[in-house]
Amino acid sequence: MSEPGTVALRAVQDGSVQAVAFSPDNKRLASGGSDTKLRVRSIGIGPPPLEVPTDGSVSGIAFSPDGTRIAVSDFEQIFLRDSTTGTVLWQGPLDPGNSVNSVRFGPDGRLIVATDTLVAVLDQASGEIRQRITVDPPLIADLDLSRDGTRIALAVDERHGGNHRHAGSARVYDVATGKEISRLARMEAAVFAVAFSPDGLQVLCCAEDDTTRMFEAKTGKQVWPTPEDIDDQVTAPNCLAFDPKGKWTVVGGSDGFARVLDADEGLERGRAPKLNPGGPEDQSFGAVTHVAFSPNGKHAASASIDNVVRLFNIEGKELYTVSTDEVLALRFSPNGRWLGVGTMNGPLVIDNGEANQG
């Protein structure tokens, strides 16, 4: 039995890795980035690596729910490939002249893809666009899909374009109709990240004004913090994730901490790194750039610009720290056993330990 924090797979390659994805059976890691190749590697004993060329830089990868196909956002195009052979099943531009930033599968197999200004719902069998959601003014900074696949949440940064004003919004759209359902009101700052609660009833977001907020997906009503508590929520947030069980959230801040917050009230339960009692109060850490929650809801992971990946529990107690190159992508495997990391110099898989899966 390996110790938590053991690197189970490490591959050095030319160029950065901006996207990673695990197969549904937890046995393979797909990665891609600036070196114009899609690679699929086995974790441990398994088939030899699959390597196929891409047209440009890979920004997003997703396995189909049954694991037989891989969707790849490849510069301005979307490719759907056989996950075993790499054969292209179909390909096509989403929005000519605009790079595709993300791709994911819904539970029904439909593809949700996005550029800076457009979200599209694609038919998996044909690649035909079934729905378009256009955002103006741009930029779509983040996207999340509800667990049932019926709603999309968007973080919008309106500082881009001609107005340069400090504004943004967190919005919810209906996948079937493309219509806006709700929008978090009173936002006067760019929104950086969004995440649905597991039941799809609430959306967590963080913004440029140093706030982390929870709001109702149906109405846009803010759940927390209350107006009198909002000044106590300053964490310089820039990334976040929801616990798959729905009890906790984790928020990464530019102040160097990843905070675990109670999902009901937004109260802090713990933070990592966890300072030792009596330690120096002015201790500083690199800004947290990525966070993720394990499927069992007991642990969260973070990556920061001081090139450290951490796994910690909800109180902030660290299970391990691993030194890496600069991290560009972070994702748990479906069973929580593995943590996939995309860095400036290749991908790696960290073993979280058998006891921490499930």
Secondary structure, 3 states (H helix, E strand, C coil): CCCCCEEEEECCCCCCEEEEEECCCCCEEEEEECCCEEEEEECCCCCCCEEEECCCCEEEEEECCCCCEEEEEECCEEEEEECCCCCEEEEEECCCCCCCCEEEECCCCCEEEECCCEEEEECCCCCCEEEEEECCCCCEEEEEECCCCCEEEEEEECCCCCCCCCCEEEEEEECCCCCEEEECCCCCCCEEEEEECCCCCEEEEEECCCCEEEEECCCCCEEECCCCCHHHHCCCEEEEEECCCCCEEEEEECCCCEEEEECCCCCEEEEECCCCCCCCCCCCCCCEEEEEECCCCCEEEEEECCCEEEEEECCCCEEEEEECCCEEEEEECCCCCEEEEEECCEEEEEECCHHHCC
